[in-house]
């Protein structure tokens, strides 16, 4: 994160790509998985921040408006954007207590459920504390 993320929360190298939305979102999803693995091993990377505020919260808040409405993205994206579950929204909302994440994720899936099993991580309902966010 310190070397890959810009202070606005975007990923420096990914924002320059021809599919910058996809790559920024993918990098954030991969970072989410790393944070969650560490969290379940007793290491809190979710709340890690550099002195200039780079961290998962910054990255999620950068992507949040575009995950809600991809048409706002003002960088190059030559292919379509993925519309569906986003684990950075699901787990970021839970671990960082960002309520807007759950609202945006509800817009992204037709039959939205927080415990949907289509995630890379499998059924999120099995994660400790996730039931808190399922109302």
Buried (B, 14 or more C-beta within 10 A) or exposed (E): BEEBBBEEBBBEBBBEBEBBBBBBBBBBBEBBBEBBEBBEEEEEBBEBEEEEEBBBBBBBBBBBEBBBEBEEBEBEBEEEBBEEBBBBBBBBBBBBEBEBBBEBBEEBBEEEBBBBEEBEBEEBEEBEEBBEBEE
